[in-house]
Amino acid sequence: MVRGVRGAVNTLRESVAIARPPRGAGAGPAVPGWRPVGEADVVAWLRRERARLERAGIEIVRHAPGKRLTARCTLTVVTADGRRERRTVFVKQYRRTDLAQRLARQLQTLEFRPGDPPVRFPRLLGLDARRGLVFIEALAGTDFAPEIAAGSARALEPAGALLATFHRGSAKVEKRVTRAGELARTRATAEAIARAWPDLAPALGRVRSTLARTAWGRGGGRALLHGSFRPNHLMTHDGALAVFDLESLRRGPAAYDLANWLAALDYYEVEGRLSAAARRRAARALVRGYRAAGGRESCARVLWLVSALLVQKQLYKLATRPSTGGRARASAQRRRAAALMARAERLAVRAAAAGSGAGLDRLERELA
């Protein structure tokens, strides 16, 4: 039995009113004396459900020390009517409490059109605004990412259909994807990459100048975006897909999510996790499934954003990764960076050549 718990946990019903940040809020308040989630926090949450905790196993599965973590909690609970239950929940914890509040608000308000296929995603179970804790449903299923290497194109197309449905959804989100914002992020990350690998500076400069000269075209800025849509953020259960890791929801062109998927596949290939053939198959399958489910987008805008995100996310990740493993590992990392740099440069050029009128049928041919 766990004793001595203080503080209140905001339940689902209360979370939206508490979670809305003040207008003009900056970085947001931080939890003083930040400590990882513990049994006392779980007891406080269950108390609102009129349940009692008998046993808890808490495993931290991701951790950015002092900033955020994700914990898997395996619980034995006695309910108000005396039943004993085993439950698994995830807890997202943030040093900045406004980030916890934002995630809770997004999960609570996320919904999809009645006529569309249902989208499975983790439900919000509770929010402790004071501690920066978000309690989230643990979905049943297995990782979808392994399907990318071995699955047929037909098996991969449902990911595109799910994304098309997601883009027609709605939620209370604050972030926006804009061309100006993506150019600024590309410039900032390119400067950091050039400091790590000065010999990449000319290619980074060419990518930046090509993107700056290439227009996005009109329309396509109102989709609800996952913000980090890639294979390891999907899971499958009884033949149906679910999507998770929804911290990055935003509004903007559908191309942003398509590009995140394609840039992730490029990274998997240079890491040796995918063959070139498997990468092309998974890329075309996503686009084909997206089109079949009613998705539309500009070929040029997708290619533009893949190029930008290869710099912003994949190359930047390699450039800022701690150097361990000696000279051989550093050399391999540098080769992977060069391969991604060449890919980003080719895609920027192809985006400029695609023209504003080309759609996803052109994109499928570009990805062949």
N, C-alpha and C positions, 0 to 999 in steps of 0.2 A: 504494500500500500504506500502511496506517495502522499506526504503531508507538507504543510507549510506553504501552500500556493497563494500568491497574492496577485491582484490585478484582474482586469476583465478582458474577455475576448469578445469582439464584435461578431455577431452571427451574420448569416447571409442577409437576413431581413434588414439589419441595421447598417450594412457596410457602405451602401452608396452615399448616404447622407454624410457619413463621417469621412468617406474616402475622397470627396471632391476637393482638390487643392484650391487655395485662394487664388484669385486672379493675379497674374503677374508673379507667381511664385518662382523662385530661382532654383537653386540646387536642392532645396528641401532640407528638413531637419534630419539629423542623424541620431540614432539610438545611443544614449550615453552609456559607456561601459559595455559595449557590444559583446554579447556572448552567444554562442550557438544555441539553437533550440534544444530544450531538454524536457524531461518528464513533467516538470511543473507546468510548462506551457501546454502540453497535451492535456493534462488534468484540467486546467482552466478552460480549455476549449470544450472538453467533454461535459464539464459541469453544466454548460448552457444547454446541452442536449439531454440533461437529466440521466447521464450515464456515468459509470464509475470505471476507472482504469484499474485493471488487475495487474497487467504486465505490459511493458513497452520495450521494444527493440528499436533503437534509433540509429540508422546508418547514414552517414554523410556521403552522398554520391557525387557531388560537385562542390567545389569550394574555392572561392577567390578570397583569400584571408582578409578579414576586416571589412569586406565589401558585401558579399552575398554568398549564399550557399543553398543547396537543395538537399533535403534529407528524406529518406524513406523510413516511415514509421510503421512497424508491424505491431499491432495492438491486440490485446485480449481485453474485452470490454464487457461489463455487466450492464444491461439496459435497465430502464425504469421498471419494466415488468419482470425483471429477474432473469432474463435470457442471457446466456454467455455467447459472445460473438467474437470472431476473429476479423479484424479489419486492417487494411493497408491503406495508408494515406501518404501523400507527399506534402512536404512543407517547403515553401519557398521563403527564404529569409533575406532581408535587405538591411544594410546599415542605414541607408536613407529610407525613412518611413514613407515618403511620398511615392517611392517606387512600388512599395507593397500596396499602397492604397490604389495606385493606378492599375496594377495588375488585377486587383480584386474588382475594381469598377469595370474593367474591360471584360472579365469573365462573366460578371453578372449581367451585363447588357448585350453580350454577344448572342445574336439570333440570326436565323436564316429564313428565306422566303418559304411560305407554306407549301407552294407547289414544287419546290426543289427537293431532291433526295436529302435525307437527314445527314447532318455532319456530326460525327462523334468527336467530342473534345472533353477534356477534364472539367467537371463541374466545380464551381467554387463551394467550399464547405464552411469556411469561416475566415475572419480577418482579425488579427490582433494588431490594431493600428499603433498601439504604444510600443510594441516589441518589433514591429516590422515583419510580422509573420502572416503568410497566406497559406491556409489549409486547402488542399486540392485533392479531388478524387483520383485514385489510382486506377487507370483503365486496364482491363484485361487484354492480353494480346502479346504478340511477338514483334520484334524489330522488323521494319520493312526494308531497311538498308541492304541486308544480304540479298534481297531479290534483285537488286540492281545488277549484280555481277552474273547471276545465273538465270534470272527470269526471262521469259519471252517478252517480246514487245507488247503482245496482248495482255500479259499479266501486269505490265507497268502502266498501261494507259489509264486505269482507274485513278492514279495519282493526278493526272491532268484533269479528269472529270471532277474530282474533289476540289481542285483548285478553282475551277470555273464556278462551282457552287459557292465556295468560300468568298470569292470576289463579289458575289451578289448579296452577301450578308451585310449586317449592320452592327455597330458597337459604338460606344462612346470612346473615341480615341482623340489624342491631341497631336500626334506627330503627322507630318506631311512629307511626301517625297516630291521634290521639285528638281528641275534641271539645274538651277543655280546652286541648290544645296548639294547635289551630287558632284558638281564641278568643284565646289569648295572642299568637300571631303576627299575627292581624288587628289587635289593639289596638296592638302595637308599630309595625307598618307604617302604620296609620292616623295615628298621632301624627307620623311622619316626613312623610307626605303633607300633613297639615294645616300643618306648618311651611313647606312649599314653597308651598302654595295654601291660605291661611287660610279663604277663602270656601267651601272644600269641607268644612270641619270639621263643620257641622251635618248634612250628608248622611252623612258618615262616622260620626257619632255615632248616627244613626238606624239605619244598617246594623248597627253593633255591638250596639245594644240589641235589635234584632229577632232577630239570630242568637242572642244570649244567652237570649232567651225561647223559642227554638224547639228542641225536643228532636230528637235524631237517631233515636230509636227503638231497638229491640233488634236484636242480630245484625249480621252484615255486617262484622265486624272482623278477619277472618283471611285475606284475600286477599293473595297476593304482588303487590305494587304495583311498577310501573315507577318511579313517583314524579315523572316529568316527561313523561307520555305526550302527545305532540302531533305534528302531521303532519311536522314537520321532523326527527323522530327515527325516521322510517320510510323504507325504501327498497324498491324493487321490482326483481325480476330474474326473467325468464322466467315472468312471471305470478304469482310468489310474493312475499310481503312478508317483510321482515326488520326487526328492531328493534335499535336501538343506543343509545349514550349511557346506559349502565346504572349510572352512579355513584350514583343516588338510590334504589336498591331499598329497600323497606321493607314492613312489614305494616300492614294496616288495611282499612277499608271499600273495596270496589270503586269506590264513588262518587268516591273521590279521583282515580283515573285518568280516569274519565269526565269529571269536572269540569275537570281540567287541559286536556283536549282542547277542551271547550266554551269555556272561558275564553280559550284561544289563538285560537279562531275569532272570538270577539268582538273580540279585539285586532287580528286581521288585517283585520276589517271597518272598524274605525275608522282603521286605517292606510291604507285604500284598496286593500288587496290582494285583498279579496273583496267581492262584492256581497252585499246582505242575502239575496237568494235563494240564492246559492251557500253562504252561511254556514248557512242553515236546512237546505239539502239535506245538507250534510256532517254537521251535528249529528244529524239524524234517521237518516242512514245508519249512523253509528257505533252508535247505540242499537239500531237494527234488526238489524245484524249481530251485536251483542253478545247480544241476546235469542235470536236464531236459533241461536247456538252454546252456549246453555245458561246465559248470564249472567243473574243476578237482582240487583236492587238497589232501594232505596227512592227514589221520586221526590223526596220532601222532602229526603233527605240529599244527593242530587246537586245540587239547586238551592241548598241551603245552602252546599255547598262551592264551587260556581261563584261565588256571591256573595263568599265569603271569599277565594277565589283571585284574583278580579278585583282585590281590594284588595291582597292580599299580593304578587302577582307583577306584574300588568299595570299597575295604577295606580302602584305603588311604582317600577316600572321607569321610567315616564314622569317621576315626581317627582324621581328621583335621577339622571336622565340629564344629563350636562353641557350647559349652555345655550350653544349655538353657532348661528350663522346669523341673529342679529339679532332684531328685534322681531316680524317676520312669522312666523318659525319658532316663536318662543316662544308667540305667539298661537295658532298651529295646534296646538301641543302641548297647550296649555291646553284647546282645544276637544275634542281627543281624550280628555283626562282627564275632562272633563265628561260626555261620552257614555258612557264606561266607568263613571263614578260613578252615572249614572242607571240603567244596566243592572244594576249590583250592587244598587242599592236595590230595583228592581223584583223581582229574583230572590229577595232576602231575604223580601220580602212574600209572594211566591208560595210559597216554601218553607214559611212559617208556615201558609199556607192549604191546602197539599196534603194534610195528614193523614198519619199514620204508616202507614196501610194501603195507600196508593197505590204502584204499582210502575212499571216502565219503560214500560208501555203509556200510563200517564198522562203520563210524561215526554215521550214522542213527541208527544203532543197539546200539551203546554206549549211545545215547541220549534217548533211549526208557525208 
